[in-house]
């Protein structure tokens, strides 16, 4: 049993060393490639602004369609929730009509 615990500890140690090596590699690559990333970001900034502009225009065009779809979905959801209760509402309505007719007939008889 002790051997298994030592083997597990060795595996954890190997994982820790591997993760530290990968973290160090990530830091080195990040520092080395930072100038390239900054230059590309500056070069691509106008394209990003155009993308944002066209995305905003498409959103303004699609917004009425999305609003209509949301309203239709809300109506469908409401109908889907109400329809299962229709038999119960019908039974309650029939009981109400029967009780109402009895109270009206007793009122007329007096």
N, C-alpha and C positions, 0 to 999 in steps of 0.2 A: 504494500500500500504506500509506503514511503517513496518507493521508486516511481510510482505513478504521480505522486505530488511533485517530486523533483522534475519529472518529465514535463508536467504541466507548467511548472515555474520556468523551465528552460524555454518552452514554447512561447510563454508570455514575454520573456526577455528578448527572444529573437524578434517577436512582433514589435516590441518597443524600439529596438535598434533599427528595424526596417522602417518604422514610421518616422523616426527622427531623421533617417537618411532621406526619405522622401520629402519631409518638411524642409530640410536644408536645400535639396534640389529645387523645390518650388520657390524658395526665397531667392536663390541665385538666378533662376530663370526670370523671375519677376523683375529683379533689379536690372538684369541685362537687357530684357525686352521692353523696359519702361520707355526709353526714348522712342523706340519704334511705335509703341502704342500711342504715345502722345502725338507724334507726327501724323499717324493715320487718323487719329481722332480729329485733328485740326483740318486735315484734308477732306474728311468725310462729313464735317459739320454742315456744309451747305446741303448735302444730300439728305441728311437727317432732318433739316428744317423743311425741305420740300416734302419729305415723307410725312411730317407732322401736318403740313398745310393740306396736302391731298387727303390725308386721313380725316382731318376735321371737316373738309368739304363733303367727303363721302358720308360721314356721320350725319351731317345736316340733311343730306338727301335721303338717307335711310331712316332717319328718326320718325317721320310720319308713318312709314310702313311698320316699324317696330311698335309704335304706339297702338296702331290698329290691331296688330297681332297680340299685344298684351291685353287689350280690351276683350278680344275674342277669346283668349285663353281664360280670362277671369270669368266671362260668361259661361264658358264650358265647365269650368271648375264649380261654379255655383250650381249649375244644372246637375252635375255629377253628384254633388253633395245632397241636393234636395230630392232627387228622384227616388232614392231608397226609402224616404220617409212618406211618400205618397200613399201607400196602403194604410199606414197608421193614421195619417190625416183624414183619409176617407172614412175609416172606422169611427174616429172622433166626430166627424161631421154627421154621420148617420145617427150616432147616439145623441148628438145635439139636436138634430131634427126631430127625433122621436120624443125626447124630453120637452122640446119646445112645443110640439103639437099637443102633448098631454097637458102642459100647463095652459095652453091657449084654450083647449076644450074644457078644462075645469073652470076657466075664467068665464067662458061663454055660458056654461051651465048655471052659474050663480046668477 
